[in-house]
Amino acid sequence: MTVLEEKICKLIAAVGPISVADYMSIVLSDPDHGYYTTRTAIGLEGDFITAPEISQMFGELIGIWCVAAYEALGRPPRLSLVELGPGRGTLMADLLRAGRVDPGFIRAAEVHLVEISPELRRRQAAGLTGLASPIWHDRIDDLPDGPLIVVANEFFDALPIRQFVRSERGWRERVVGLDDNGNLAFGLGAAAPDPALLPAGAAEAPLGAVAEINRPAEAIVGTLAHRLAQHGGAALIFDYGHVKSGFGETLQAVRAHHYADPLREPGECDLTAHVDFDRLAAAATAEGASVLGPTTQGDFLLAMGLTERAGALGAGRNAEEQANIVAAVERLAGPDEMGTLFKAMAVTHPPLALPGF
């Protein structure tokens, strides 16, 4: 039993079962033993690998997109260039190198990173040496006023979700409690949830149907959209998920690049759930912002020139290096890899015609 598991078991023994959202929050963000607060999990030596770590091309194409957004906004003299959950800083470093095609963009951009992990902040500082002097924030609410361009890659999937299950007693919230042996186990709460929390069609859903609601993700997108409506700018979101709201269980744990039991060894595994882009888009438009997409990550990257960039990057390289570049293109954009499961969506104000969509 991990130290964090023992802590969670003691909490449940004292106060009763907790929601899946509360469980995720503790597992991922506990200040002493949380997954994201105590380790660097990204990369081959970690538990998972993200698109920027697969190839520099991903960050470079996002950099070109950010330059296009900067130009569409009328080339403001100052803007906040923001990344949510910037990992090891790889994406931002590649973005800034590509952004040098427009020196005005580099001069205008002040880099802000929203990151809670002290260890990752150290990695980001090292990775951005010579490129930027970033300003870190714990919360999006702390970002300065003014126009902003925001990038979020695999940020929303790690935010805590609530799960509701259609049972013989009606819809009930899934909770984490203790079984007869004192181990963590899923169960159902006694009270019926507020019907407003459930997706459309909940009354006709079959027994056993699962609805996942990510209120923090919707709140963050709403906050960003409100900021964009006030000050202007654009946000570009990548994550795995679905375009239309529906029913299904997607909570998963990953450790050493393999799936694991979400209730075993909390603090040692990453916990994520698929992103509901339909609800994120609704949260953005409710604040007066415009939405582009969502489209698949593969279609976005190909529209941004992934194939052409791969050809330029491979020119003059040996056969092995060229094969690695081709493999990276397939992994980023291939329909059986990240290309279809991952989606791209942009939020803007004022309405902007931007590449990739």
C-alpha positions in Angstrom: 0.0 0.0 0.0 1.4 3.4 -1.0 1.6 6.2 1.5 -1.1 8.1 -0.4 -3.3 5.0 -0.5 -3.1 4.7 3.3 -4.0 8.4 3.5 -7.0 8.0 1.3 -8.2 4.9 3.2 -8.0 6.8 6.5 -9.9 9.7 5.0 -12.7 7.4 3.7 -12.8 5.6 7.0 -13.4 8.9 8.8 -15.8 10.7 6.4 -17.3 8.0 4.2 -16.9 7.3 0.4 -15.7 10.2 -1.7 -16.5 11.1 -5.3 -14.4 10.0 -8.2 -13.5 13.7 -8.7 -12.3 14.0 -5.1 -10.3 10.8 -5.5 -8.6 12.1 -8.7 -7.8 15.4 -7.1 -6.0 13.7 -4.2 -4.2 11.2 -6.4 -2.9 13.8 -8.9 -2.5 16.9 -6.7 -1.8 15.9 -3.1 1.0 18.3 -2.1 3.2 15.6 -0.5 2.4 12.4 -2.5 0.4 13.5 -5.6 1.3 12.1 -9.0 1.9 15.5 -10.6 3.4 17.2 -7.6 6.1 14.7 -6.9 7.5 13.4 -10.2 8.3 14.0 -13.9 6.1 11.5 -15.7 6.6 12.5 -19.3 8.9 10.7 -21.8 10.3 7.3 -22.4 11.6 7.0 -18.9 8.3 8.1 -17.5 4.7 6.8 -17.7 3.5 8.3 -20.9 4.8 10.3 -23.9 3.0 13.4 -25.4 3.0 14.7 -28.9 5.8 17.4 -28.3 8.1 14.6 -27.1 7.5 12.5 -30.2 8.8 15.2 -32.6 9.8 18.8 -32.7 7.4 19.1 -35.7 4.4 19.3 -33.4 5.6 22.3 -31.4 6.9 24.0 -34.6 3.5 23.8 -36.3 1.8 25.2 -33.2 4.3 28.0 -33.3 3.3 28.8 -36.9 -0.3 28.8 -35.8 0.4 31.2 -32.9 2.1 33.5 -35.3 -1.0 33.4 -37.6 -3.2 34.2 -34.6 -0.9 37.1 -33.6 -1.2 38.5 -37.1 -5.0 38.0 -37.2 -5.2 39.9 -33.9 -3.6 42.9 -35.6 -0.1 42.3 -34.3 -0.6 43.7 -30.7 2.6 45.3 -29.2 2.3 43.1 -26.1 0.5 39.8 -25.5 0.7 36.9 -23.1 1.8 33.6 -24.6 0.4 31.0 -22.2 0.8 27.3 -21.9 -1.4 25.2 -19.6 0.4 22.2 -18.1 3.6 22.7 -20.1 5.3 19.4 -19.2 9.0 19.7 -19.6 8.8 22.8 -21.7 9.4 21.0 -25.0 6.4 22.3 -26.8 7.0 25.9 -25.8 10.7 25.7 -26.8 9.8 24.4 -30.2 7.0 26.9 -30.6 9.3 29.8 -29.8 12.0 28.6 -32.2 9.4 28.4 -35.0 8.0 31.7 -34.0 11.2 33.4 -35.0 9.9 33.6 -38.5 8.1 36.7 -37.2 10.4 38.8 -35.0 7.5 41.0 -34.0 5.7 38.0 -32.5 8.8 37.1 -30.4 9.2 40.7 -29.2 5.5 41.0 -28.3 5.1 37.6 -26.5 5.6 37.4 -22.8 5.7 33.7 -21.8 3.4 32.5 -19.0 3.3 28.9 -17.8 0.5 27.5 -15.6 2.1 24.7 -13.7 1.8 23.3 -10.1 4.7 20.9 -10.1 8.0 22.3 -8.6 10.0 19.6 -10.4 8.4 20.4 -13.8 9.0 24.1 -13.3 12.7 23.4 -12.9 12.6 21.3 -16.1 10.7 24.1 -17.9 13.2 26.7 -16.8 16.1 24.6 -18.1 14.4 23.8 -21.4 13.6 27.5 -22.1 17.0 28.8 -21.3 18.0 31.3 -24.0 14.5 31.3 -25.4 12.3 33.0 -22.8 12.2 34.0 -19.1 8.8 32.5 -18.2 6.5 33.6 -15.5 4.8 30.8 -13.6 1.3 30.7 -12.2 -0.6 28.1 -10.1 -4.0 29.3 -11.5 -5.3 30.6 -14.8 -7.0 33.4 -12.8 -3.6 34.8 -12.1 -2.8 35.6 -15.7 -2.4 39.3 -16.5 -4.9 41.3 -18.4 -4.4 42.0 -22.1 -4.5 39.9 -25.3 -3.4 36.4 -25.0 -2.6 33.3 -27.0 -3.1 30.1 -25.1 -1.9 26.5 -25.9 -3.1 23.5 -23.9 -1.9 20.0 -24.9 -3.2 17.1 -22.9 -4.2 19.4 -20.1 -7.9 18.9 -19.7 -7.8 15.1 -19.7 -6.2 15.1 -16.2 -8.8 17.3 -14.6 -11.1 15.6 -12.1 -14.3 14.1 -13.4 -17.5 13.1 -11.7 -19.1 9.8 -12.8 -22.8 9.0 -12.7 -24.2 5.5 -13.3 -27.7 4.5 -14.4 -28.8 1.9 -11.8 -32.0 0.2 -10.9 -32.5 3.0 -8.4 -32.0 5.6 -11.1 -28.9 7.7 -11.7 -26.4 7.7 -8.8 -22.9 9.1 -8.4 -20.0 6.7 -8.5 -17.9 6.9 -5.4 -14.7 5.5 -4.0 -15.1 3.6 -0.7 -13.6 0.6 1.1 -14.5 -3.0 0.6 -14.8 -5.7 3.3 -11.0 -6.1 3.3 -10.3 -2.3 3.7 -9.2 -1.9 0.1 -10.3 0.9 -2.2 -13.4 0.0 -4.2 -16.0 1.7 -6.4 -19.6 2.0 -5.2 -22.7 4.1 -5.8 -23.9 7.0 -3.6 -27.4 7.0 -2.1 -28.7 10.3 -3.4 -29.9 11.1 -6.9 -27.8 13.8 -8.7 -29.2 17.0 -10.0 -30.7 16.2 -13.4 -29.0 19.3 -14.8 -25.6 17.6 -14.4 -26.6 14.7 -16.7 -26.2 14.7 -20.5 -29.2 14.9 -22.8 -30.8 11.5 -23.2 -30.1 10.5 -19.6 -33.7 9.4 -19.0 -33.5 6.9 -21.9 -30.0 5.6 -21.1 -29.8 1.8 -20.4 -28.9 0.3 -17.0 -25.2 0.5 -16.4 -24.7 3.6 -18.6 -22.0 5.9 -17.3 -22.0 9.7 -17.7 -18.8 11.6 -17.1 -18.9 15.3 -16.3 -15.8 17.5 -16.1 -16.9 20.7 -14.4 -13.3 22.0 -13.9 -12.6 21.7 -17.6 -15.8 23.5 -18.5 -15.0 26.2 -15.9 -11.5 26.8 -17.2 -12.6 27.0 -20.8 -15.4 29.4 -19.7 -12.8 31.5 -17.9 -10.5 31.6 -20.9 -13.4 32.5 -23.2 -14.4 35.3 -20.9 -10.9 36.6 -20.9 -10.7 36.4 -24.7 -14.1 38.2 -25.0 -12.7 41.0 -22.8 -9.2 41.4 -24.1 -9.0 39.5 -27.4 -6.9 36.5 -28.3 -7.0 32.8 -29.2 -6.7 29.4 -27.4 -5.7 26.2 -29.0 -6.6 22.9 -27.3 -5.4 19.4 -28.1 -6.6 16.3 -26.2 -8.0 12.9 -26.7 -11.7 12.7 -26.5 -15.0 12.9 -28.3 -16.7 15.5 -30.4 -20.3 14.8 -29.2 -21.5 14.3 -25.7 -22.7 10.8 -24.8 -22.3 8.0 -22.4 -19.4 5.7 -21.6 -16.6 5.2 -19.1 -13.2 6.5 -20.0 -11.4 6.8 -16.6 -8.0 5.2 -17.0 -4.7 4.8 -15.2 -1.3 4.6 -16.9 2.0 3.5 -15.5 5.2 2.8 -17.4 3.3 3.2 -20.7 0.8 0.4 -19.8 -2.8 0.6 -18.5 -3.2 0.0 -14.7 -6.0 -0.3 -12.2 -7.1 3.3 -11.2 -7.6 2.2 -7.6 -4.3 0.4 -7.1 -1.2 2.2 -5.9 -2.6 5.8 -6.1 0.1 8.4 -6.6 2.2 6.0 -8.7 -0.1 6.1 -11.8 -1.4 8.8 -14.0 -5.2 9.2 -14.0 -7.0 10.7 -17.0 -10.4 10.6 -18.8 -11.5 11.5 -22.3 -12.4 15.1 -23.0 -15.9 16.1 -24.0 -15.3 18.7 -26.6 -19.0 19.3 -27.1 -19.3 20.6 -23.6 -16.1 22.6 -23.8 -17.4 24.3 -27.0 -20.7 25.1 -25.2 -18.8 26.6 -22.3 -16.8 28.8 -24.6 -19.7 30.1 -26.7 -21.7 30.8 -23.5 -19.1 33.5 -22.7 -19.4 35.1 -26.1 -16.3 33.5 -27.7 -16.1 31.8 -31.1 -15.1 28.1 -31.6 -13.1 26.6 -34.5 -13.5 22.8 -34.8 -13.1 20.5 -33.2 -11.2 18.6 -35.9 -8.9 15.6 -35.6 -5.3 16.2 -34.6 -4.3 14.5 -37.8 -6.3 16.7 -40.0 -5.1 19.8 -38.1 -1.4 18.9 -38.4 -1.7 18.0 -42.1 -3.5 21.2 -42.8 -0.7 23.1 -41.0 1.9 21.5 -43.3 3.1 18.4 -41.3 4.1 16.5 -44.5 6.0 19.4 -45.9 7.8 20.1 -42.7 8.7 16.4 -42.4 10.2 16.5 -46.0 12.2 19.6 -45.1 13.4 18.1 -41.8 14.4 14.9 -43.5 16.3 16.4 -46.4 19.9 15.4 -46.4 19.4 13.0 -43.4 20.5 9.4 -43.5 18.0 6.6 -44.1 17.5 5.8 -40.3 16.8 9.4 -39.5 14.4 9.8 -42.3 12.6 6.6 -41.2 12.3 8.1 -37.7 10.7 11.2 -39.1 8.2 9.2 -41.1 7.4 7.2 -38.0 6.8 10.4 -36.1 4.4 11.7 -38.7 2.5 8.5 -38.6 2.3 8.6 -34.8 1.2 12.2 -34.7 -1.3 12.1 -37.5 -2.0 8.5 -38.4 -5.7 7.3 -37.9 -4.5 4.3 -35.9 -2.2 6.4 -33.7 -2.9 9.9 -32.3 -4.4 11.3 -35.5 -8.0 10.4 -34.9 -8.4 9.9 -31.2 -6.9 13.3 -30.4 -8.8 16.4 -31.3 -7.9 20.1 -31.9 -10.2 23.0 -31.1 -9.6 26.7 -31.0 -11.5 29.4 -29.1 -11.1 33.0 -30.3 -12.4 36.5 -29.8 -13.0 38.3 -32.1 -14.0 35.6 -34.5 -10.8 34.7 -36.5 -10.1 32.7 -39.6 -7.1 30.6 -38.5 -5.2 27.8 -40.3 -5.8 24.2 -39.4 -9.6 24.3 -39.2 
